[in-house]
């Protein structure tokens, strides 16, 4: 019931119990091995636990053509005669689906060891120990890995920039996304929500904010970003320069050899020096 082949040892011919069966039946090793094959194959095909109800000692002798074979097999401990039939002893160790799977695994391990380096060996470049490749995985593990890959494919993909900002000009959006990529800042859904909040605080629409950042080459809006009312008002007037700064500008001009600029700033520089001196005196 577990397949069309059975496990038989290669040294069964020389097993002392086979010799005992030969003597008990007055036959040959070939006849005994053939009879054992029929007995174990019949159990493998018709039972899962080694118990064959209805099978008797006389039936075994008749089918194998060896009078006294069944009793001799019972004597060496390979079968047990029950009131309802025959039981193959230690059936699950040599027959059945689990035994065959263990046999196949053992063959695969032996083949792998024969075709590969030892499990561990000394490295040629030092004392470090390297490990040989892992054994081939079973079919169940491969199927599990395939299922995991399929689950990942079915997982929802991240929204695109166009899906996050459908109200923004595609060209401005493309340039802004390129600026973010240059700074290694991916445009995630969370980042898009934060950008919209920052634009709202700045009094801008998302389209205006994206255009503004694309023109500046910015990845986002910052605390010093001008309010929309100021941005639309045009360029601001330059702030007046303080007297101390004017003095520093005069000194810098003198160092660079620009005498004309230094002459124009001399008076202002003197005032800046006086202011500094006055402040030190008050301290």
Buried (B, 14 or more C-beta within 10 A) or exposed (E): EBEEEBBEEEEBEEBEBBEBBBEBBEBEBEBBBBBBBEBBBBBBEEBBEBBBEEBEBEBBBEBBEBBBBBBBBBBBEBBBBEEEBBBBBEBEEBBBEEBBEBBEEEEEEEEBEEEEEEEEEEEEEEEEEEEEEEEEEEEEEEEEEEEEEEEEEEEEEEEEBEEBBEEBBEEBBBBBBEBBEEEEEEBEEEBBEEBBEBBEEBBBBBBBBBBBBBEEEBBBBEEEBBEBEEBEEEEEEEEEEEBBEBBBBBBEBBEEEBEEBBEBBBEBBEBBBEBEEEEEEEE
